[in-house]
Each structure stands twice: as C-alpha cells, then as structure tokens.
C-alpha cells in the first residue's frame, strides 16, 4: 500500500486522520517538511480552526507552495474540513484572506438564521451527523450509496465559482456544498475519520486511488 503524507501545520486533528488511514492499511506520514510533501504519493490536507490563521501557518512553513505544487503533479489529493476551504481563492472569516487559489470561489459563513423544516432555529456551528447527496461520484465514494450520513463540525462553507466541481451537497437549513472533485483533487467539508464505516470506506478508496 502506498504512503499517504498528512500536512502538519499545527491546525489539524492529525492523529485521528493518521490512525484512520493506518486502519485502512496505509503508512501515514505526518510532516511539516515541504520536501516530504513534494515526495508524497498521496497528500491529505486536514484542518480545524480559522481560515486566516491556517494560511499564515502554511506560508510560514513554505507549505502553501508545496501543497500548490503537489496538486499540479496530478497525484491524489484529499482536503478535509478546513483543508477543503483553503483550496479556494478567498476566505471571509474575520476579514478577507487569500487562500491557496487552486479553485475558483470563496469560503463564507453559514447564515445565522437557519431553520429546520418545522421552523426551529438551527445551531451554528453545524455539528453532528448529516446526509450527503451524491451528485458526481468522486472516486472516494466508490461503492457507497447515493445518500450517506457523515459527521460535520463547521461554521463556514465553500461557494465554488464553477458548479461543475461539486460532488455532494448537504441540507442544513440551506443546501451547501459538502464536497468537491476536480481532476486529482477531492475535498470534503465533513470529517471522514469521524464518520465510522462510511468514512473509513472513503479513506480506503482514497488510499487506492491511482
């Protein structure tokens, strides 16, 4: 099984991601070294925290360019949660911050007045289990049903400039993009490492991507 490199910029739940990948038979390497990122067969960009802080941390370590260059190699890439949001041009969290710019679009807050079907107010952050509706079957969803429950923790969502990259959507008082797929880039708003068997199946599919 090929190695999977997990980018360490001190803003991700690295241990839970690495343990989940190891459970799927991968050798997970956690590193903040841009040279190791460049040598990766597969790359995972996790993340928990604020958009602007994350970009500052990546730039300080030279990891912004390393991630950008890796994506251009065409090798499999997976972004998780904040790791999805950072792929876009701009993040609107406590100001406006430049992202990695690998995908057109922005990251913006969930509306503060969301309500469920019975008119009850929904909490922000969106936290807990919710349903994915698959629109374009990215390689990580191979073998999974068209609708599957996964675990979310987030207050921000991505708004792609091109709807053609949308892989799944989720409803939480509003429909939002819960994952994207563009060429070798797959990225999800939810946490597959916390999504039990469905999430492990996604990580297994990623490890097997060529």
C-alpha positions as YAML, in Angstrom:
chain: A
units: angstrom
residues:
- id: 1
  name: UNK
  ca: [0.00, 0.00, 0.00]
- id: 2
  name: UNK
  ca: [1.32, 3.43, -0.94]
- id: 3
  name: UNK
  ca: [2.34, 6.03, 1.62]
- id: 4
  name: UNK
  ca: [-0.02, 8.90, 2.46]
- id: 5
  name: UNK
  ca: [1.51, 12.17, 3.64]
- id: 6
  name: UNK
  ca: [-0.56, 14.32, 6.02]
- id: 7
  name: UNK
  ca: [0.34, 18.02, 6.06]
- id: 8
  name: UNK
  ca: [1.19, 19.23, 9.57]
- id: 9
  name: UNK
  ca: [0.76, 22.97, 10.04]
- id: 10
  name: UNK
  ca: [-0.39, 22.64, 13.66]
- id: 11
  name: UNK
  ca: [-4.09, 23.19, 12.86]
- id: 12
  name: UNK
  ca: [-5.47, 19.72, 12.26]
- id: 13
  name: UNK
  ca: [-6.69, 16.64, 14.06]
- id: 14
  name: UNK
  ca: [-3.68, 14.81, 12.70]
- id: 15
  name: UNK
  ca: [-3.68, 11.79, 14.97]
- id: 16
  name: UNK
  ca: [-7.25, 10.75, 14.25]
- id: 17
  name: UNK
  ca: [-6.69, 11.14, 10.50]
- id: 18
  name: UNK
  ca: [-3.46, 9.15, 10.56]
- id: 19
  name: UNK
  ca: [-4.98, 6.39, 12.70]
- id: 20
  name: UNK
  ca: [-7.93, 6.06, 10.32]
- id: 21
  name: UNK
  ca: [-5.62, 5.82, 7.30]
- id: 22
  name: UNK
  ca: [-3.43, 3.26, 9.05]
- id: 23
  name: UNK
  ca: [-6.54, 1.21, 9.78]
- id: 24
  name: UNK
  ca: [-7.06, 1.09, 6.02]
- id: 25
  name: UNK
  ca: [-3.55, -0.32, 5.56]
- id: 26
  name: UNK
  ca: [-1.74, 2.87, 4.54]
- id: 27
  name: UNK
  ca: [1.51, 4.10, 6.00]
- id: 28
  name: UNK
  ca: [0.59, 7.59, 7.20]
- id: 29
  name: UNK
  ca: [3.42, 10.11, 7.43]
- id: 30
  name: UNK
  ca: [2.68, 13.33, 9.33]
- id: 31
  name: UNK
  ca: [5.07, 16.11, 8.34]
- id: 32
  name: UNK
  ca: [5.53, 19.86, 8.12]
- id: 33
  name: UNK
  ca: [8.51, 19.49, 5.77]
- id: 34
  name: UNK
  ca: [7.80, 20.88, 2.28]
- id: 35
  name: UNK
  ca: [10.31, 18.46, 0.75]
- id: 36
  name: UNK
  ca: [8.45, 15.46, 2.15]
- id: 37
  name: UNK
  ca: [5.22, 16.91, 0.80]
- id: 38
  name: UNK
  ca: [6.84, 17.13, -2.63]
- id: 39
  name: UNK
  ca: [7.84, 13.43, -2.48]
- id: 40
  name: UNK
  ca: [4.37, 12.18, -1.43]
- id: 41
  name: UNK
  ca: [2.40, 9.60, -3.43]
- id: 42
  name: UNK
  ca: [-0.83, 10.89, -1.92]
- id: 43
  name: UNK
  ca: [-1.42, 14.01, 0.13]
- id: 44
  name: UNK
  ca: [-4.00, 14.87, 2.79]
- id: 45
  name: UNK
  ca: [-4.57, 18.46, 3.94]
- id: 46
  name: UNK
  ca: [-6.62, 18.37, 7.16]
- id: 47
  name: UNK
  ca: [-7.56, 21.36, 9.26]
- id: 48
  name: UNK
  ca: [-9.50, 22.71, 12.20]
- id: 49
  name: UNK
  ca: [-9.59, 26.43, 13.01]
- id: 50
  name: UNK
  ca: [-9.70, 29.82, 11.33]
- id: 51
  name: UNK
  ca: [-9.02, 30.36, 7.61]
- id: 52
  name: UNK
  ca: [-6.62, 33.30, 8.03]
- id: 53
  name: UNK
  ca: [-4.60, 31.63, 10.78]
- id: 54
  name: UNK
  ca: [-4.29, 28.47, 8.71]
- id: 55
  name: UNK
  ca: [-2.98, 30.32, 5.65]
- id: 56
  name: UNK
  ca: [-0.47, 32.20, 7.80]
- id: 57
  name: UNK
  ca: [0.74, 28.91, 9.29]
- id: 58
  name: UNK
  ca: [1.10, 27.31, 5.85]
- id: 59
  name: UNK
  ca: [3.03, 30.30, 4.49]
- id: 60
  name: UNK
  ca: [5.42, 30.44, 7.46]
- id: 61
  name: UNK
  ca: [6.47, 26.87, 6.75]
- id: 62
  name: UNK
  ca: [6.55, 27.13, 2.96]
- id: 63
  name: UNK
  ca: [3.74, 24.60, 2.84]
- id: 64
  name: UNK
  ca: [1.39, 26.77, 0.77]
- id: 65
  name: UNK
  ca: [3.67, 26.46, -2.25]
- id: 66
  name: UNK
  ca: [4.40, 22.80, -1.51]
- id: 67
  name: UNK
  ca: [0.68, 21.94, -1.49]
- id: 68
  name: UNK
  ca: [0.10, 24.01, -4.62]
- id: 69
  name: UNK
  ca: [2.93, 22.25, -6.46]
- id: 70
  name: UNK
  ca: [1.79, 18.80, -5.32]
- id: 71
  name: UNK
  ca: [-1.71, 19.33, -6.70]
- id: 72
  name: UNK
  ca: [-0.21, 20.22, -10.09]
- id: 73
  name: UNK
  ca: [1.54, 16.82, -10.22]
- id: 74
  name: UNK
  ca: [-1.83, 15.12, -10.72]
- id: 75
  name: UNK
  ca: [-1.32, 12.72, -7.80]
- id: 76
  name: UNK
  ca: [-4.27, 12.04, -5.47]
- id: 77
  name: UNK
  ca: [-5.09, 14.86, -3.04]
- id: 78
  name: UNK
  ca: [-7.68, 14.95, -0.24]
- id: 79
  name: UNK
  ca: [-8.69, 18.06, 1.70]
- id: 80
  name: UNK
  ca: [-10.64, 17.64, 4.95]
- id: 81
  name: UNK
  ca: [-12.84, 20.36, 6.52]
- id: 82
  name: UNK
  ca: [-10.63, 23.50, 6.65]
- id: 83
  name: UNK
  ca: [-8.45, 21.68, 4.12]
- id: 84
  name: UNK
  ca: [-11.34, 22.00, 1.65]
- id: 85
  name: UNK
  ca: [-11.89, 25.68, 2.35]
- id: 86
  name: UNK
  ca: [-8.24, 26.66, 1.93]
- id: 87
  name: UNK
  ca: [-8.22, 25.43, -1.68]
- id: 88
  name: UNK
  ca: [-10.33, 28.39, -2.79]
- id: 89
  name: UNK
  ca: [-9.34, 31.96, -3.63]
- id: 90
  name: UNK
  ca: [-10.75, 33.84, -0.66]
- id: 91
  name: UNK
  ca: [-11.91, 33.11, 2.88]
- id: 92
  name: UNK
  ca: [-14.34, 35.51, 4.57]
- id: 93
  name: UNK
  ca: [-13.67, 34.66, 8.20]
- id: 94
  name: UNK
  ca: [-12.86, 37.62, 10.45]
- id: 95
  name: UNK
  ca: [-11.97, 39.69, 7.41]
- id: 96
  name: UNK
  ca: [-10.94, 38.69, 3.91]
- id: 97
  name: UNK
  ca: [-7.99, 36.33, 3.47]
- id: 98
  name: UNK
  ca: [-6.28, 34.96, 0.40]
- id: 99
  name: UNK
  ca: [-6.48, 31.18, 0.09]
- id: 100
  name: UNK
  ca: [-4.38, 28.75, -1.94]
- id: 101
  name: UNK
  ca: [-6.27, 29.77, -5.08]
- id: 102
  name: UNK
  ca: [-6.27, 26.28, -6.58]
- id: 103
  name: UNK
  ca: [-10.02, 26.50, -7.17]
- id: 104
  name: UNK
  ca: [-12.18, 29.48, -8.11]
- id: 105
  name: UNK
  ca: [-14.59, 30.59, -5.41]
- id: 106
  name: UNK
  ca: [-14.76, 31.62, -1.78]
- id: 107
  name: UNK
  ca: [-15.38, 30.38, 1.73]
- id: 108
  name: UNK
  ca: [-18.17, 32.19, 3.57]
- id: 109
  name: UNK
  ca: [-20.13, 31.81, 6.84]
- id: 110
  name: UNK
  ca: [-23.26, 29.75, 7.13]
- id: 111
  name: UNK
  ca: [-26.24, 32.13, 7.55]
- id: 112
  name: UNK
  ca: [-27.06, 32.86, 11.17]
- id: 113
  name: UNK
  ca: [-30.83, 32.45, 10.78]
- id: 114
  name: UNK
  ca: [-31.08, 28.85, 9.59]
- id: 115
  name: UNK
  ca: [-34.23, 26.89, 10.46]
- id: 116
  name: UNK
  ca: [-35.32, 23.30, 10.02]
- id: 117
  name: UNK
  ca: [-38.46, 22.14, 8.25]
- id: 118
  name: UNK
  ca: [-40.55, 22.81, 11.35]
- id: 119
  name: UNK
  ca: [-39.28, 26.38, 11.67]
- id: 120
  name: UNK
  ca: [-36.98, 25.71, 14.62]
- id: 121
  name: UNK
  ca: [-33.71, 27.61, 14.75]
- id: 122
  name: UNK
  ca: [-30.62, 25.60, 13.88]
- id: 123
  name: UNK
  ca: [-27.37, 25.98, 15.80]
- id: 124
  name: UNK
  ca: [-24.14, 27.31, 14.36]
- id: 125
  name: UNK
  ca: [-21.66, 25.67, 14.14]
- id: 126
  name: UNK
  ca: [-23.31, 22.85, 12.28]
- id: 127
  name: UNK
  ca: [-22.21, 19.92, 14.42]
- id: 128
  name: UNK
  ca: [-23.20, 16.26, 14.19]
- id: 129
  name: UNK
  ca: [-24.43, 13.73, 11.67]
- id: 130
  name: UNK
  ca: [-26.00, 14.77, 8.40]
- id: 131
  name: UNK
  ca: [-26.68, 13.38, 4.97]
- id: 132
  name: UNK
  ca: [-24.63, 13.62, 1.79]
- id: 133
  name: UNK
  ca: [-26.43, 13.59, -1.53]
- id: 134
  name: UNK
  ca: [-24.00, 12.49, -4.24]
- id: 135
  name: UNK
  ca: [-24.32, 14.48, -7.47]
- id: 136
  name: UNK
  ca: [-21.00, 13.46, -9.08]
- id: 137
  name: UNK
  ca: [-19.44, 10.28, -7.77]
- id: 138
  name: UNK
  ca: [-15.89, 11.20, -6.85]
- id: 139
  name: UNK
  ca: [-13.51, 8.24, -6.52]
- id: 140
  name: UNK
  ca: [-13.76, 8.34, -2.70]
- id: 141
  name: UNK
  ca: [-17.48, 7.49, -2.95]
- id: 142
  name: UNK
  ca: [-16.95, 4.30, -4.98]
- id: 143
  name: UNK
  ca: [-19.22, 1.55, -3.64]
- id: 144
  name: UNK
  ca: [-21.19, 3.86, -1.34]
- id: 145
  name: UNK
  ca: [-24.95, 4.54, -1.69]
- id: 146
  name: UNK
  ca: [-26.20, 7.76, -3.29]
- id: 147
  name: UNK
  ca: [-27.03, 9.10, 0.17]
- id: 148
  name: UNK
  ca: [-24.83, 8.51, 3.21]
- id: 149
  name: UNK
  ca: [-24.56, 10.00, 6.71]
- id: 150
  name: UNK
  ca: [-21.29, 11.65, 7.81]
- id: 151
  name: UNK
  ca: [-20.06, 13.79, 10.70]
- id: 152
  name: UNK
  ca: [-19.74, 17.60, 10.42]
- id: 153
  name: UNK
  ca: [-18.25, 20.34, 12.60]
- id: 154
  name: UNK
  ca: [-18.16, 23.71, 10.79]
- id: 155
  name: UNK
  ca: [-19.46, 27.26, 10.62]
- id: 156
  name: UNK
  ca: [-18.25, 28.07, 7.09]
- id: 157
  name: UNK
  ca: [-18.98, 26.65, 3.66]
- id: 158
  name: UNK
  ca: [-17.44, 26.92, 0.20]
- id: 159
  name: UNK
  ca: [-19.13, 28.61, -2.75]
- id: 160
  name: UNK
  ca: [-17.32, 27.37, -5.88]
- id: 161
  name: UNK
  ca: [-17.05, 29.58, -8.92]
- id: 162
  name: UNK
  ca: [-17.82, 26.51, -11.03]
- id: 163
  name: UNK
  ca: [-20.70, 24.21, -10.02]
- id: 164
  name: UNK
  ca: [-19.13, 21.56, -12.22]
- id: 165
  name: UNK
  ca: [-16.70, 20.62, -9.45]
- id: 166
  name: UNK
  ca: [-19.45, 19.89, -6.89]
- id: 167
  name: UNK
  ca: [-19.53, 16.24, -5.84]
- id: 168
  name: UNK
  ca: [-22.03, 16.28, -2.94]
- id: 169
  name: UNK
  ca: [-24.46, 18.66, -1.27]
- id: 170
  name: UNK
  ca: [-25.97, 18.63, 2.21]
- id: 171
  name: UNK
  ca: [-29.03, 20.35, 3.66]
- id: 172
  name: UNK
  ca: [-28.87, 22.21, 6.98]
- id: 173
  name: UNK
  ca: [-31.48, 24.92, 6.78]
- id: 174
  name: UNK
  ca: [-29.92, 25.65, 3.39]
- id: 175
  name: UNK
  ca: [-28.22, 23.50, 0.78]
- id: 176
  name: UNK
  ca: [-24.44, 23.76, 0.85]
- id: 177
  name: UNK
  ca: [-21.53, 22.14, -0.97]
- id: 178
  name: UNK
  ca: [-20.23, 19.32, 1.22]
- id: 179
  name: UNK
  ca: [-17.54, 18.00, -1.12]
- id: 180
  name: UNK
  ca: [-15.86, 18.75, -4.43]
- id: 181
  name: UNK
  ca: [-13.97, 16.78, -7.05]
- id: 182
  name: UNK
  ca: [-11.78, 18.31, -9.74]
- id: 183
  name: UNK
  ca: [-9.25, 16.12, -11.58]
- id: 184
  name: UNK
  ca: [-6.97, 14.67, -8.86]
- id: 185
  name: UNK
  ca: [-8.38, 16.94, -6.13]
- id: 186
  name: UNK
  ca: [-11.04, 15.64, -3.77]
- id: 187
  name: UNK
  ca: [-12.03, 17.60, -0.70]
- id: 188
  name: UNK
  ca: [-14.78, 17.27, 1.89]
- id: 189
  name: UNK
  ca: [-16.39, 19.60, 4.45]
- id: 190
  name: UNK
  ca: [-17.12, 16.75, 6.84]
- id: 191
  name: UNK
  ca: [-14.73, 14.53, 8.80]
- id: 192
  name: UNK
  ca: [-14.38, 11.05, 7.24]
- id: 193
  name: UNK
  ca: [-12.13, 9.98, 10.12]
- id: 194
  name: UNK
  ca: [-15.11, 10.56, 12.48]
- id: 195
  name: UNK
  ca: [-17.75, 9.11, 10.15]
- id: 196
  name: UNK
  ca: [-17.46, 5.46, 11.18]
- id: 197
  name: UNK
  ca: [-17.67, 2.80, 8.46]
- id: 198
  name: UNK
  ca: [-18.74, 5.15, 5.65]
- id: 199
  name: UNK
  ca: [-15.82, 7.48, 6.38]
- id: 200
  name: UNK
  ca: [-13.35, 4.61, 6.57]
- id: 201
  name: UNK
  ca: [-14.61, 3.35, 3.21]
- id: 202
  name: UNK
  ca: [-13.93, 6.80, 1.73]
- id: 203
  name: UNK
  ca: [-10.39, 6.83, 3.11]
- id: 204
  name: UNK
  ca: [-9.83, 3.31, 1.82]
- id: 205
  name: UNK
  ca: [-10.95, 4.43, -1.64]
- id: 206
  name: UNK
  ca: [-8.56, 7.39, -1.44]
- id: 207
  name: UNK
  ca: [-5.64, 5.16, -0.49]
- id: 208
  name: UNK
  ca: [-6.40, 3.00, -3.52]
- id: 209
  name: UNK
  ca: [-6.65, 5.91, -5.96]
- id: 210
  name: UNK
  ca: [-4.12, 5.88, -8.78]
...
